[in-house]
Every structure is written in structure tokens, then in C-alpha cells.
Amino acid sequence: MVAERTRAQLCDPGLGFYLLLPADEALDEQGRTEALVQWCDGLLYGLALAGLGERQDLPDLVREFLNDVAQICRASVDDWPEEADEAAYTELVEYLRMGVLLINEELQPLKAPGTLQ
């Protein structure tokens, strides 16, 4: 069910994909940061299982985004400011969201209606 919903979000022309993260109210700032780091780790793991890491022909923007995600995974929660700036967190989540949409579009471009696939 989650996979089907994610696939539908990735193909939504309205860019309706959102990261599956706990609700902001459910966690404190440190827990929210840990959840984001774990999400990034899961993204890289899933892409590696899908064979993305073996591809040498990745576009530069995709490669740069994946390097950024790897750096987020390596960051210790202790490295983040104790009182993380809400705007910075929101921007990071949005960057990750758009990066996933970029990967999807670069590797599986949406076809215009009526075109052969």
C-alpha cells in the first residue's frame, strides 16, 4: 500500500510527493532530526538495492543530490544545533522532496499523454 501510494505521488503532475516522516507534533526537535536522518539512510539503501549505485551514467544533478543525502546520513544528531531553526528544517525537507522528484524524473521521465512509451 505504501509503495503504491508513493508511486502515485511520484507520478503526480502536481508534485504531490511528500516525505514519509512522523508528524512534527509527535517528536521533539532531536527526534525529528533523527527521523530525517533515518529517512535519508533508507532512501540511499533503497536506491542501492534497486541498483542505482552501480550506474555510471547518472546526471550530475542526481549525483550531487545523492552526495548531499549521504552527508546528511553521516551527520550526527549531536552535530545539529540543539534548537534547530524551523525554517532550515523545512528547507531541508523541501530540498529532499524535490531531489527525489528529480531522481524520478531523470530516471523515469513522465511521458506526455498519448505518446508511446
Secondary structure, DSSP 8 states (H G I E B T S, - for coil): -HHHHHHHHHT-TT---------GGGS-HHHHHHHHHHHHHHHHHHHHHTTGGG-S---HHHHHHHHHHHHHHHS-GGGS-TT--HHHHHHHHHHHHHHHHHHHHHHS----TT---
